[in-house]
Amino acid sequence: MRHRCTCSRRLRQPPELASWSASISSASISSASSVAPRNISAALNIGLYLLRFRILTPHQIQLRALVPGCLAAGPAWTVLQAFGGYLVAHQLRHATALYGSLLQPPLTRADQQVLDAIAEAEERRPEQRVHSRFLHRPDPGER
């Protein structure tokens, strides 16, 4: 009796995986306005990875051998970019409350000398004179 192979069997998902994937897809549908740019970004990243792989690998390797790596790397890089953007936006959301509220340290005599030299370096013509003035002079004991 010959054994017959049925290679076209369907893979069944466990119910937990099906509900998890359904929740992921519903969450992605709710943010459908950001899906199209991410898809475009993923496609662009796939193309860029394909270009990079083609340039950096020996020409004996066929282009079709590079495609699976590009199909994995492009979307993965897009996910990393999206996560990085979210992380930066989340961390900087409250940073504007601090911006401008920090005090600068007092100027020392050395700071004033450097700032004077920078201002004098901006003189462009012999008849031009640039002067700088500080409202507060540092104490004689300061460096």
A tleap script that builds the chain and sets N, CA, C and O, in Angstrom:
source leaprc.protein.ff14SB
mol = sequence {
  NMET ARG HIE ARG CYS THR CYS SER ARG ARG
  LEU ARG GLN PRO PRO GLU LEU ALA SER TRP
  SER ALA SER ILE SER SER ALA SER ILE SER
  SER ALA SER SER VAL ALA PRO ARG ASN ILE
  SER ALA ALA LEU ASN ILE GLY LEU TYR LEU
  LEU ARG PHE ARG ILE LEU THR PRO HIE GLN
  ILE GLN LEU ARG ALA LEU VAL PRO GLY CYS
  LEU ALA ALA GLY PRO ALA TRP THR VAL LEU
  GLN ALA PHE GLY GLY TYR LEU VAL ALA HIE
  GLN LEU ARG HIE ALA THR ALA LEU TYR GLY
  SER LEU LEU GLN PRO PRO LEU THR ARG ALA
  ASP GLN GLN VAL LEU ASP ALA ILE ALA GLU
  ALA GLU GLU ARG ARG PRO GLU GLN ARG VAL
  HIE SER ARG PHE LEU HIE ARG PRO ASP PRO
  GLY GLU CARG
}
set mol.1.N position { 0.837 -1.171 0.000 }
set mol.1.CA position { 0.000 0.000 0.000 }
set mol.1.C position { 0.888 1.242 0.000 }
set mol.1.O position { 1.808 1.367 0.808 }
set mol.2.N position { 0.600 2.132 -0.900 }
set mol.2.CA position { 1.376 3.371 -0.988 }
set mol.2.C position { 0.812 4.418 -0.043 }
set mol.2.O position { -0.399 4.554 0.133 }
set mol.3.N position { 1.740 5.151 0.556 }
set mol.3.CA position { 1.333 6.252 1.440 }
set mol.3.C position { 1.140 7.498 0.596 }
set mol.3.O position { 2.014 7.880 -0.183 }
set mol.4.N position { 0.035 8.097 0.752 }
set mol.4.CA position { -0.274 9.275 -0.042 }
set mol.4.C position { -0.051 10.533 0.801 }
set mol.4.O position { -0.600 10.657 1.895 }
set mol.5.N position { 0.751 11.457 0.291 }
set mol.5.CA position { 1.067 12.700 1.006 }
set mol.5.C position { 0.093 13.781 0.593 }
set mol.5.O position { -0.096 14.049 -0.594 }
set mol.6.N position { -0.509 14.388 1.565 }
set mol.6.CA position { -1.392 15.511 1.282 }
set mol.6.C position { -0.709 16.773 1.776 }
set mol.6.O position { -0.798 17.132 2.950 }
set mol.7.N position { -0.041 17.421 0.875 }
set mol.7.CA position { 0.733 18.611 1.245 }
set mol.7.C position { -0.122 19.861 1.312 }
set mol.7.O position { 0.344 20.905 1.768 }
set mol.8.N position { -1.339 19.772 0.875 }
set mol.8.CA position { -2.160 20.978 0.863 }
set mol.8.C position { -3.037 21.078 2.102 }
set mol.8.O position { -4.074 21.741 2.071 }
set mol.9.N position { -2.636 20.424 3.203 }
set mol.9.CA position { -3.406 20.526 4.435 }
set mol.9.C position { -3.353 21.944 4.969 }
set mol.9.O position { -2.344 22.639 4.852 }
set mol.10.N position { -4.449 22.347 5.549 }
set mol.10.CA position { -4.480 23.674 6.154 }
set mol.10.C position { -3.930 23.613 7.564 }
set mol.10.O position { -4.171 22.665 8.311 }
set mol.11.N position { -3.193 24.642 7.901 }
set mol.11.CA position { -2.702 24.749 9.268 }
set mol.11.C position { -3.776 25.413 10.103 }
set mol.11.O position { -4.327 26.447 9.724 }
set mol.12.N position { -4.063 24.819 11.223 }
set mol.12.CA position { -5.085 25.386 12.093 }
set mol.12.C position { -4.417 26.151 13.218 }
set mol.12.O position { -3.438 25.697 13.809 }
set mol.13.N position { -4.965 27.316 13.500 }
set mol.13.CA position { -4.428 28.133 14.578 }
set mol.13.C position { -5.105 27.741 15.887 }
set mol.13.O position { -6.301 27.448 15.898 }
set mol.14.N position { -4.362 27.733 16.981 }
set mol.14.CA position { -5.021 27.545 18.269 }
set mol.14.C position { -5.928 28.740 18.555 }
set mol.14.O position { -5.653 29.837 18.068 }
set mol.15.N position { -6.993 28.564 19.324 }
set mol.15.CA position { -7.933 29.666 19.564 }
set mol.15.C position { -7.283 30.887 20.203 }
set mol.15.O position { -7.688 32.017 19.928 }
set mol.16.N position { -6.275 30.674 21.054 }
set mol.16.CA position { -5.623 31.827 21.682 }
set mol.16.C position { -4.912 32.686 20.645 }
set mol.16.O position { -4.960 33.914 20.701 }
set mol.17.N position { -4.254 32.029 19.702 }
set mol.17.CA position { -3.542 32.756 18.660 }
set mol.17.C position { -4.516 33.497 17.755 }
set mol.17.O position { -4.244 34.614 17.316 }
set mol.18.N position { -5.644 32.869 17.482 }
set mol.18.CA position { -6.649 33.515 16.629 }
set mol.18.C position { -7.216 34.756 17.300 }
set mol.18.O position { -7.386 35.787 16.649 }
set mol.19.N position { -7.512 34.670 18.601 }
set mol.19.CA position { -8.058 35.854 19.281 }
set mol.19.C position { -6.995 36.942 19.416 }
set mol.19.O position { -7.299 38.131 19.323 }
set mol.20.N position { -5.741 36.523 19.636 }
set mol.20.CA position { -4.665 37.505 19.738 }
set mol.20.C position { -4.474 38.226 18.420 }
set mol.20.O position { -4.335 39.449 18.396 }
set mol.21.N position { -4.465 37.476 17.314 }
set mol.21.CA position { -4.280 38.111 16.015 }
set mol.21.C position { -5.474 38.982 15.664 }
set mol.21.O position { -5.315 40.008 15.001 }
set mol.22.N position { -6.672 38.590 16.100 }
set mol.22.CA position { -7.850 39.428 15.847 }
set mol.22.C position { -7.757 40.733 16.611 }
set mol.22.O position { -8.137 41.781 16.089 }
set mol.23.N position { -7.254 40.690 17.849 }
set mol.23.CA position { -7.132 41.933 18.612 }
set mol.23.C position { -6.062 42.830 18.020 }
set mol.23.O position { -6.208 44.052 18.022 }
set mol.24.N position { -4.982 42.238 17.512 }
set mol.24.CA position { -3.933 43.029 16.867 }
set mol.24.C position { -4.482 43.679 15.601 }
set mol.24.O position { -4.227 44.856 15.347 }
set mol.25.N position { -5.238 42.914 14.803 }
set mol.25.CA position { -5.748 43.480 13.556 }
set mol.25.C position { -6.798 44.542 13.830 }
set mol.25.O position { -6.878 45.522 13.088 }
set mol.26.N position { -7.613 44.379 14.883 }
set mol.26.CA position { -8.592 45.421 15.182 }
set mol.26.C position { -7.908 46.675 15.693 }
set mol.26.O position { -8.365 47.785 15.420 }
set mol.27.N position { -6.817 46.514 16.431 }
set mol.27.CA position { -6.071 47.689 16.885 }
set mol.27.C position { -5.425 48.403 15.709 }
set mol.27.O position { -5.336 49.630 15.691 }
set mol.28.N position { -4.975 47.631 14.727 }
set mol.28.CA position { -4.359 48.271 13.577 }
set mol.28.C position { -5.399 48.922 12.681 }
set mol.28.O position { -5.096 49.906 12.005 }
set mol.29.N position { -6.619 48.395 12.659 }
set mol.29.CA position { -7.670 49.026 11.859 }
set mol.29.C position { -8.055 50.367 12.470 }
set mol.29.O position { -8.366 51.314 11.748 }
set mol.30.N position { -8.036 50.450 13.818 }
set mol.30.CA position { -8.403 51.715 14.456 }
set mol.30.C position { -7.401 52.814 14.136 }
set mol.30.O position { -7.744 53.996 14.159 }
set mol.31.N position { -6.182 52.436 13.841 }
set mol.31.CA position { -5.190 53.437 13.459 }
set mol.31.C position { -4.887 53.315 11.968 }
set mol.31.O position { -3.726 53.314 11.558 }
set mol.32.N position { -5.940 53.214 11.167 }
set mol.32.CA position { -5.778 53.003 9.724 }
set mol.32.C position { -5.120 54.182 9.037 }
set mol.32.O position { -4.537 54.027 7.964 }
set mol.33.N position { -5.206 55.366 9.644 }
set mol.33.CA position { -4.597 56.526 8.996 }
set mol.33.C position { -3.077 56.430 8.983 }
set mol.33.O position { -2.426 57.040 8.135 }
set mol.34.N position { -2.504 55.669 9.917 }
set mol.34.CA position { -1.054 55.540 9.938 }
set mol.34.C position { -0.580 54.252 9.281 }
set mol.34.O position { 0.624 54.010 9.202 }
set mol.35.N position { -1.503 53.419 8.808 }
set mol.35.CA position { -1.122 52.155 8.195 }
set mol.35.C position { -0.519 52.373 6.808 }
set mol.35.O position { 0.506 51.776 6.480 }
set mol.36.N position { -1.133 53.206 6.010 }
set mol.36.CA position { -0.634 53.420 4.643 }
set mol.36.C position { 0.792 53.975 4.628 }
set mol.36.O position { 1.624 53.455 3.884 }
set mol.37.N position { 1.109 55.001 5.411 }
set mol.37.CA position { 2.502 55.469 5.408 }
set mol.37.C position { 3.481 54.412 5.895 }
set mol.37.O position { 4.610 54.340 5.409 }
set mol.38.N position { 3.053 53.583 6.859 }
set mol.38.CA position { 3.947 52.529 7.335 }
set mol.38.C position { 4.152 51.465 6.273 }
set mol.38.O position { 5.248 50.923 6.136 }
set mol.39.N position { 3.103 51.164 5.522 }
set mol.39.CA position { 3.255 50.192 4.436 }
set mol.39.C position { 4.189 50.731 3.360 }
set mol.39.O position { 5.020 49.997 2.825 }
set mol.40.N position { 4.049 52.002 3.050 }
set mol.40.CA position { 4.938 52.625 2.063 }
set mol.40.C position { 6.376 52.614 2.590 }
set mol.40.O position { 7.319 52.338 1.848 }
set mol.41.N position { 6.524 52.919 3.878 }
set mol.41.CA position { 7.852 52.907 4.483 }
set mol.41.C position { 8.449 51.504 4.466 }
set mol.41.O position { 9.639 51.339 4.198 }
set mol.42.N position { 7.633 50.496 4.751 }
set mol.42.CA position { 8.134 49.116 4.733 }
set mol.42.C position { 8.560 48.727 3.323 }
set mol.42.O position { 9.602 48.098 3.139 }
set mol.43.N position { 7.758 49.098 2.327 }
set mol.43.CA position { 8.114 48.772 0.938 }
set mol.43.C position { 9.399 49.487 0.532 }
set mol.43.O position { 10.253 48.905 -0.137 }
set mol.44.N position { 9.533 50.735 0.932 }
set mol.44.CA position { 10.750 51.491 0.630 }
set mol.44.C position { 11.961 50.867 1.328 }
set mol.44.O position { 13.035 50.764 0.735 }
set mol.45.N position { 11.788 50.454 2.582 }
set mol.45.CA position { 12.881 49.810 3.303 }
set mol.45.C position { 13.267 48.484 2.667 }
set mol.45.O position { 14.451 48.149 2.611 }
set mol.46.N position { 12.290 47.724 2.185 }
set mol.46.CA position { 12.596 46.469 1.491 }
set mol.46.C position { 13.449 46.761 0.262 }
set mol.46.O position { 14.443 46.080 0.010 }
set mol.47.N position { 13.054 47.773 -0.494 }
set mol.47.CA position { 13.825 48.144 -1.680 }
set mol.47.C position { 15.233 48.604 -1.336 }
set mol.47.O position { 16.193 48.257 -2.025 }
set mol.48.N position { 15.352 49.382 -0.273 }
set mol.48.CA position { 16.676 49.856 0.131 }
set mol.48.C position { 17.556 48.711 0.618 }
set mol.48.O position { 18.751 48.672 0.323 }
set mol.49.N position { 16.964 47.775 1.367 }
set mol.49.CA position { 17.739 46.604 1.796 }
set mol.49.C position { 18.167 45.771 0.594 }
set mol.49.O position { 19.292 45.272 0.558 }
set mol.50.N position { 17.292 45.617 -0.379 }
set mol.50.CA position { 17.646 44.858 -1.577 }
set mol.50.C position { 18.819 45.525 -2.300 }
set mol.50.O position { 19.748 44.851 -2.746 }
set mol.51.N position { 18.766 46.840 -2.410 }
set mol.51.CA position { 19.855 47.579 -3.036 }
set mol.51.C position { 21.160 47.408 -2.252 }
set mol.51.O position { 22.215 47.150 -2.831 }
set mol.52.N position { 21.071 47.555 -0.932 }
set mol.52.CA position { 22.273 47.411 -0.101 }
set mol.52.C position { 22.846 45.994 -0.188 }
set mol.52.O position { 24.053 45.809 -0.342 }
set mol.53.N position { 21.960 44.996 -0.087 }
set mol.53.CA position { 22.429 43.621 -0.160 }
set mol.53.C position { 23.066 43.331 -1.511 }
set mol.53.O position { 24.071 42.624 -1.587 }
set mol.54.N position { 22.485 43.874 -2.579 }
set mol.54.CA position { 23.037 43.628 -3.912 }
set mol.54.C position { 24.431 44.242 -4.045 }
set mol.54.O position { 25.330 43.643 -4.636 }
set mol.55.N position { 24.598 45.442 -3.487 }
set mol.55.CA position { 25.886 46.132 -3.590 }
set mol.55.C position { 26.938 45.453 -2.718 }
set mol.55.O position { 28.099 45.349 -3.116 }
set mol.56.N position { 26.544 44.994 -1.541 }
set mol.56.CA position { 27.520 44.515 -0.558 }
set mol.56.C position { 27.799 43.017 -0.629 }
set mol.56.O position { 28.709 42.544 0.051 }
set mol.57.N position { 27.059 42.260 -1.420 }
set mol.57.CA position { 27.321 40.823 -1.526 }
set mol.57.C position { 27.998 40.524 -2.851 }
set mol.57.O position { 27.879 41.303 -3.797 }
set mol.58.N position { 28.707 39.406 -2.929 }
set mol.58.CA position { 29.346 39.042 -4.198 }
set mol.58.C position { 28.307 38.831 -5.294 }
set mol.58.O position { 27.180 38.418 -5.020 }
set mol.59.N position { 28.687 39.112 -6.515 }
set mol.59.CA position { 27.744 39.026 -7.627 }
set mol.59.C position { 27.406 37.583 -7.995 }
set mol.59.O position { 26.483 37.353 -8.777 }
set mol.60.N position { 28.140 36.599 -7.445 }
set mol.60.CA position { 27.801 35.211 -7.701 }
set mol.60.C position { 26.491 34.824 -7.026 }
set mol.60.O position { 25.819 33.889 -7.462 }
set mol.61.N position { 26.132 35.527 -5.979 }
set mol.61.CA position { 24.866 35.261 -5.287 }
set mol.61.C position { 23.752 35.907 -6.096 }
set mol.61.O position { 23.800 37.094 -6.420 }
set mol.62.N position { 22.760 35.108 -6.409 }
set mol.62.CA position { 21.659 35.602 -7.238 }
set mol.62.C position { 20.771 36.547 -6.433 }
set mol.62.O position { 20.700 36.481 -5.205 }
set mol.63.N position { 20.102 37.422 -7.166 }
set mol.63.CA position { 19.235 38.412 -6.538 }
set mol.63.C position { 18.088 37.751 -5.789 }
set mol.63.O position { 17.694 38.217 -4.720 }
set mol.64.N position { 17.549 36.668 -6.343 }
set mol.64.CA position { 16.411 36.019 -5.692 }
set mol.64.C position { 16.809 35.372 -4.368 }
set mol.64.O position { 15.944 35.108 -3.533 }
set mol.65.N position { 18.086 35.113 -4.163 }
set mol.65.CA position { 18.541 34.586 -2.875 }
set mol.65.C position { 18.558 35.678 -1.805 }
set mol.65.O position { 18.537 35.375 -0.612 }
set mol.66.N position { 18.594 36.924 -2.216 }
set mol.66.CA position { 18.625 38.041 -1.278 }
set mol.66.C position { 17.230 38.488 -0.851 }
set mol.66.O position { 17.067 39.130 0.187 }
set mol.67.N position { 16.235 38.147 -1.650 }
set mol.67.CA position { 14.879 38.654 -1.414 }
set mol.67.C position { 14.315 38.234 -0.054 }
set mol.67.O position { 13.735 39.085 0.619 }
set mol.68.N position { 14.446 36.975 0.399 }
set mol.68.CA position { 13.870 36.631 1.709 }
set mol.68.C position { 14.433 37.463 2.857 }
set mol.68.O position { 13.687 37.866 3.750 }
set mol.69.N position { 15.721 37.721 2.845 }
set mol.69.CA position { 16.305 38.557 3.888 }
set mol.69.C position { 15.777 39.974 3.838 }
set mol.69.O position { 15.560 40.599 4.876 }
set mol.70.N position { 15.569 40.481 2.635 }
set mol.70.CA position { 15.037 41.842 2.481 }
set mol.70.C position { 13.584 41.908 2.939 }
set mol.70.O position { 13.162 42.893 3.546 }
set mol.71.N position { 12.819 40.851 2.645 }
set mol.71.CA position { 11.419 40.817 3.065 }
set mol.71.C position { 11.295 40.725 4.586 }
set mol.71.O position { 10.271 41.118 5.144 }
set mol.72.N position { 12.303 40.221 5.247 }
set mol.72.CA position { 12.293 40.184 6.709 }
set mol.72.C position { 12.864 41.472 7.301 }
set mol.72.O position { 12.331 41.994 8.280 }
set mol.73.N position { 13.947 41.986 6.710 }
set mol.73.CA position { 14.636 43.150 7.276 }
set mol.73.C position { 13.862 44.449 7.080 }
set mol.73.O position { 13.841 45.296 7.973 }
set mol.74.N position { 13.225 44.618 5.921 }
set mol.74.CA position { 12.507 45.866 5.645 }
set mol.74.C position { 11.396 46.149 6.643 }
set mol.74.O position { 11.399 47.210 7.267 }
set mol.75.N position { 10.432 45.223 6.817 }
set mol.75.CA position { 9.381 45.463 7.814 }
set mol.75.C position { 9.917 45.521 9.249 }
set mol.75.O position { 9.403 46.282 10.069 }
set mol.76.N position { 10.943 44.724 9.557 }
set mol.76.CA position { 11.507 44.776 10.906 }
set mol.76.C position { 12.098 46.156 11.190 }
set mol.76.O position { 11.936 46.689 12.287 }
set mol.77.N position { 12.779 46.729 10.204 }
set mol.77.CA position { 13.350 48.074 10.370 }
set mol.77.C position { 12.238 49.114 10.503 }
set mol.77.O position { 12.374 50.075 11.260 }
set mol.78.N position { 11.151 48.927 9.778 }
set mol.78.CA position { 10.013 49.840 9.872 }
set mol.78.C position { 9.405 49.789 11.271 }
set mol.78.O position { 9.050 50.825 11.835 }
set mol.79.N position { 9.284 48.584 11.832 }
set mol.79.CA position { 8.758 48.444 13.193 }
set mol.79.C position { 9.693 49.128 14.192 }
set mol.79.O position { 9.228 49.802 15.111 }
set mol.80.N position { 10.999 48.959 14.020 }
set mol.80.CA position { 11.960 49.627 14.911 }
set mol.80.C position { 11.866 51.145 14.797 }
set mol.80.O position { 11.967 51.848 15.803 }
set mol.81.N position { 11.676 51.656 13.586 }
set mol.81.CA position { 11.531 53.096 13.406 }
set mol.81.C position { 10.259 53.606 14.077 }
set mol.81.O position { 10.272 54.654 14.722 }
set mol.82.N position { 9.169 52.871 13.926 }
set mol.82.CA position { 7.906 53.285 14.550 }
set mol.82.C position { 8.029 53.266 16.071 }
set mol.82.O position { 7.552 54.177 16.748 }
set mol.83.N position { 8.668 52.229 16.606 }
set mol.83.CA position { 8.857 52.150 18.051 }
set mol.83.C position { 9.750 53.287 18.545 }
set mol.83.O position { 9.477 53.887 19.585 }
set mol.84.N position { 10.807 53.579 17.808 }
set mol.84.CA position { 11.682 54.686 18.189 }
set mol.84.C position { 10.959 56.022 18.161 }
set mol.84.O position { 11.153 56.859 19.043 }
set mol.85.N position { 10.123 56.222 17.144 }
set mol.85.CA position { 9.337 57.452 17.072 }
set mol.85.C position { 8.374 57.579 18.233 }
set mol.85.O position { 8.215 58.657 18.806 }
set mol.86.N position { 7.723 56.462 18.582 }
set mol.86.CA position { 6.813 56.473 19.726 }
set mol.86.C position { 7.577 56.774 21.013 }
set mol.86.O position { 7.130 57.569 21.839 }
set mol.87.N position { 8.733 56.131 21.174 }
set mol.87.CA position { 9.520 56.311 22.388 }
set mol.87.C position { 9.991 57.751 22.543 }
set mol.87.O position { 9.911 58.317 23.633 }
set mol.88.N position { 10.474 58.338 21.472 }
set mol.88.CA position { 10.934 59.731 21.526 }
set mol.88.C position { 9.767 60.662 21.819 }
set mol.88.O position { 9.889 61.567 22.646 }
set mol.89.N position { 8.629 60.449 21.146 }
set mol.89.CA position { 7.456 61.302 21.390 }
set mol.89.C position { 6.967 61.163 22.826 }
set mol.89.O position { 6.571 62.148 23.449 }
set mol.90.N position { 6.995 59.960 23.344 }
set mol.90.CA position { 6.537 59.729 24.721 }
set mol.90.C position { 7.480 60.383 25.730 }
set mol.90.O position { 7.023 60.971 26.710 }
set mol.91.N position { 8.778 60.288 25.502 }
set mol.91.CA position { 9.743 60.847 26.438 }
set mol.91.C position { 9.798 62.369 26.369 }
set mol.91.O position { 10.055 63.023 27.380 }
set mol.92.N position { 9.562 62.940 25.194 }
set mol.92.CA position { 9.665 64.398 25.038 }
set mol.92.C position { 8.347 65.123 25.284 }
set mol.92.O position { 8.296 66.352 25.221 }
set mol.93.N position { 7.283 64.375 25.563 }
set mol.93.CA position { 5.983 65.021 25.745 }
set mol.93.C position { 6.007 66.016 26.897 }
set mol.93.O position { 5.406 67.086 26.799 }
set mol.94.N position { 6.681 65.686 27.969 }
set mol.94.CA position { 6.722 66.571 29.140 }
set mol.94.C position { 8.000 67.398 29.199 }
set mol.94.O position { 8.201 68.153 30.151 }
set mol.95.N position { 8.853 67.271 28.214 }
set mol.95.CA position { 10.117 68.003 28.238 }
set mol.95.C position { 9.925 69.489 27.989 }
set mol.95.O position { 10.754 70.287 28.424 }
set mol.96.N position { 8.859 69.887 27.304 }
set mol.96.CA position { 8.661 71.303 27.015 }
set mol.96.C position { 8.377 72.104 28.276 }
set mol.96.O position { 8.599 73.315 28.293 }
set mol.97.N position { 7.894 71.461 29.327 }
set mol.97.CA position { 7.648 72.179 30.575 }
set mol.97.C position { 8.956 72.636 31.207 }
set mol.97.O position { 8.973 73.636 31.924 }
set mol.98.N position { 10.046 71.927 30.957 }
set mol.98.CA position { 11.331 72.297 31.516 }
set mol.98.C position { 12.113 73.255 30.637 }
set mol.98.O position { 12.999 73.960 31.120 }
set mol.99.N position { 11.796 73.286 29.363 }
set mol.99.CA position { 12.580 74.076 28.426 }
set mol.99.C position { 12.517 75.553 28.796 }
set mol.99.O position { 11.434 76.126 28.913 }
set mol.100.N position { 13.666 76.155 28.976 }
set mol.100.CA position { 13.731 77.577 29.295 }
set mol.100.C position { 13.635 77.886 30.770 }
set mol.100.O position { 13.847 79.032 31.166 }
set mol.101.N position { 13.323 76.905 31.600 }
set mol.101.CA position { 13.192 77.184 33.027 }
set mol.101.C position { 14.483 76.921 33.786 }
set mol.101.O position { 14.569 77.213 34.979 }
set mol.102.N position { 15.474 76.378 33.120 }
set mol.102.CA position { 16.739 76.116 33.785 }
set mol.102.C position { 17.601 77.376 33.770 }
set mol.102.O position { 17.644 78.097 32.773 }
set mol.103.N position { 18.279 77.631 34.871 }
set mol.103.CA position { 19.122 78.817 34.979 }
set mol.103.C position { 20.516 78.511 34.470 }
set mol.103.O position { 21.035 77.409 34.646 }
set mol.104.N position { 21.109 79.503 33.838 }
set mol.104.CA position { 22.480 79.350 33.399 }
set mol.104.C position { 23.408 79.649 34.563 }
set mol.104.O position { 23.080 80.457 35.431 }
set mol.105.N position { 24.562 79.003 34.583 }
set mol.105.CA position { 25.509 79.306 35.661 }
set mol.105.C position { 26.068 80.710 35.470 }
set mol.105.O position { 26.070 81.224 34.351 }
set mol.106.N position { 26.538 81.335 36.535 }
set mol.106.CA position { 27.096 82.693 36.396 }
set mol.106.C position { 28.370 82.673 35.552 }
set mol.106.O position { 29.114 81.693 35.541 }
set mol.107.N position { 28.599 83.782 34.848 }
set mol.107.CA position { 29.795 83.896 34.012 }
set mol.107.C position { 31.024 84.120 34.876 }
set mol.107.O position { 31.001 84.902 35.827 }
set mol.108.N position { 32.073 83.436 34.539 }
set mol.108.CA position { 33.363 83.679 35.192 }
set mol.108.C position { 34.166 84.635 34.320 }
set mol.108.O position { 33.771 84.963 33.201 }
set mol.109.N position { 35.294 85.071 34.854 }
set mol.109.CA position { 36.157 85.977 34.084 }
set mol.109.C position { 36.627 85.285 32.794 }
set mol.109.O position { 36.697 85.922 31.743 }
set mol.110.N position { 36.946 83.994 32.868 }
set mol.110.CA position { 37.382 83.250 31.678 }
set mol.110.C position { 36.253 83.175 30.638 }
set mol.110.O position { 36.507 83.283 29.438 }
set mol.111.N position { 35.011 82.989 31.099 }
set mol.111.CA position { 33.876 82.966 30.165 }
set mol.111.C position { 33.766 84.300 29.431 }
set mol.111.O position { 33.572 84.334 28.216 }
set mol.112.N position { 33.889 85.394 30.176 }
set mol.112.CA position { 33.775 86.712 29.562 }
set mol.112.C position { 34.899 86.963 28.564 }
set mol.112.O position { 34.667 87.570 27.519 }
set mol.113.N position { 36.117 86.507 28.868 }
set mol.113.CA position { 37.235 86.685 27.940 }
set mol.113.C position { 36.987 85.913 26.649 }
set mol.113.O position { 37.269 86.415 25.561 }
set mol.114.N position { 36.464 84.703 26.765 }
set mol.114.CA position { 36.180 83.907 25.564 }
set mol.114.C position { 35.087 84.574 24.738 }
set mol.114.O position { 35.200 84.659 23.515 }
set mol.115.N position { 34.032 85.045 25.393 }
set mol.115.CA position { 32.943 85.697 24.660 }
set mol.115.C position { 33.402 86.996 24.007 }
set mol.115.O position { 32.966 87.324 22.903 }
set mol.116.N position { 34.286 87.744 24.687 }
set mol.116.CA position { 34.863 88.951 24.082 }
set mol.116.C position { 35.680 88.596 22.835 }
set mol.116.O position { 35.573 89.269 21.810 }
set mol.117.N position { 36.493 87.540 22.924 }
set mol.117.CA position { 37.314 87.135 21.787 }
set mol.117.C position { 36.443 86.679 20.610 }
set mol.117.O position { 36.767 86.950 19.454 }
set mol.118.N position { 35.352 85.996 20.905 }
set mol.118.CA position { 34.437 85.569 19.836 }
set mol.118.C position { 33.824 86.782 19.156 }
set mol.118.O position { 33.704 86.817 17.931 }
set mol.119.N position { 33.434 87.779 19.949 }
set mol.119.CA position { 32.837 88.986 19.370 }
set mol.119.C position { 33.855 89.743 18.530 }
set mol.119.O position { 33.514 90.221 17.447 }
set mol.120.N position { 35.095 89.866 18.995 }
set mol.120.CA position { 36.131 90.571 18.236 }
set mol.120.C position { 36.488 89.832 16.957 }
set mol.120.O position { 36.876 90.457 15.971 }
set mol.121.N position { 36.365 88.519 16.960 }
set mol.121.CA position { 36.670 87.732 15.758 }
set mol.121.C position { 35.659 87.991 14.645 }
set mol.121.O position { 35.916 87.667 13.486 }
set mol.122.N position { 34.524 88.567 14.989 }
set mol.122.CA position { 33.495 88.858 13.989 }
set mol.122.C position { 33.755 90.158 13.234 }
set mol.122.O position { 33.003 90.488 12.317 }
set mol.123.N position { 34.794 90.901 13.593 }
set mol.123.CA position { 35.133 92.109 12.846 }
set mol.123.C position { 35.582 91.692 11.448 }
set mol.123.O position { 36.471 90.853 11.302 }
set mol.124.N position { 34.968 92.278 10.421 }
set mol.124.CA position { 35.237 91.866 9.047 }
set mol.124.C position { 36.049 92.884 8.242 }
set mol.124.O position { 36.685 92.531 7.249 }
set mol.125.N position { 36.023 94.138 8.671 }
set mol.125.CA position { 36.710 95.186 7.923 }
set mol.125.C position { 37.563 96.006 8.880 }
set mol.125.O position { 37.273 96.059 10.075 }
set mol.126.N position { 38.616 96.651 8.368 }
set mol.126.CA position { 39.506 97.424 9.264 }
set mol.126.C position { 38.788 98.571 9.970 }
set mol.126.O position { 39.142 98.917 11.097 }
set mol.127.N position { 37.790 99.160 9.327 }
set mol.127.CA position { 37.108 100.289 9.965 }
set mol.127.C position { 35.986 99.850 10.905 }
set mol.127.O position { 35.353 100.687 11.548 }
set mol.128.N position { 35.743 98.573 10.985 }
set mol.128.CA position { 34.674 98.058 11.841 }
set mol.128.C position { 35.217 97.751 13.235 }
set mol.128.O position { 36.311 97.205 13.380 }
set mol.129.N position { 34.434 98.109 14.263 }
set mol.129.CA position { 34.778 97.798 15.648 }
set mol.129.C position { 33.585 97.103 16.294 }
set mol.129.O position { 32.447 97.563 16.196 }
set mol.130.N position { 33.863 96.012 16.941 }
set mol.130.CA position { 32.828 95.264 17.664 }
set mol.130.C position { 33.172 95.335 19.143 }
set mol.130.O position { 34.300 95.034 19.535 }
set mol.131.N position { 32.217 95.727 19.957 }
set mol.131.CA position { 32.421 95.841 21.396 }
set mol.131.C position { 31.424 94.924 22.095 }
set mol.131.O position { 30.297 94.749 21.632 }
set mol.132.N position { 31.842 94.351 23.195 }
set mol.132.CA position { 30.915 93.566 24.015 }
set mol.132.C position { 30.964 94.112 25.435 }
set mol.132.O position { 31.983 94.636 25.885 }
set mol.133.N position { 29.853 93.978 26.120 }
set mol.133.CA position { 29.732 94.525 27.461 }
set mol.133.C position { 28.902 93.562 28.294 }
set mol.133.O position { 27.925 93.000 27.799 }
set mol.134.N position { 29.276 93.363 29.549 }
set mol.134.CA position { 28.550 92.498 30.465 }
set mol.134.C position { 27.967 93.353 31.571 }
set mol.134.O position { 28.629 94.265 32.068 }
set mol.135.N position { 26.757 93.072 31.954 }
set mol.135.CA position { 26.088 93.863 32.983 }
set mol.135.C position { 26.648 93.569 34.368 }
set mol.135.O position { 26.634 94.437 35.242 }
set mol.136.N position { 27.130 92.374 34.569 }
set mol.136.CA position { 27.665 91.994 35.882 }
set mol.136.C position { 29.109 91.556 35.707 }
set mol.136.O position { 29.411 90.667 34.910 }
set mol.137.N position { 29.988 92.187 36.457 }
set mol.137.CA position { 31.414 91.791 36.427 }
set mol.137.C position { 31.619 90.730 37.491 }
set mol.137.O position { 31.096 90.859 38.598 }
set mol.138.N position { 32.375 89.677 37.175 }
set mol.138.CA position { 32.630 88.657 38.200 }
set mol.138.C position { 33.502 89.197 39.316 }
set mol.138.O position { 34.229 90.177 39.151 }
set mol.139.N position { 33.411 88.536 40.443 }
set mol.139.CA position { 34.241 88.927 41.589 }
set mol.139.C position { 35.712 88.706 41.246 }
set mol.139.O position { 36.030 87.815 40.459 }
set mol.140.N position { 36.627 89.511 41.830 }
set mol.140.CA position { 38.058 89.364 41.520 }
set mol.140.C position { 38.580 87.961 41.835 }
set mol.140.O position { 39.552 87.522 41.219 }
set mol.141.N position { 37.965 87.253 42.770 }
set mol.141.CA position { 38.439 85.930 43.136 }
set mol.141.C position { 38.045 84.848 42.145 }
set mol.141.O position { 38.576 83.738 42.207 }
set mol.142.N position { 37.128 85.144 41.234 }
set mol.142.CA position { 36.670 84.141 40.270 }
set mol.142.C position { 37.691 83.993 39.157 }
set mol.142.O position { 38.413 84.937 38.837 }
set mol.143.N position { 37.749 82.834 38.581 }
set mol.143.CA position { 38.694 82.588 37.491 }
set mol.143.C position { 38.106 82.927 36.167 }
set mol.143.O position { 38.769 82.778 35.141 }
savepdb mol mol.pdb
quit
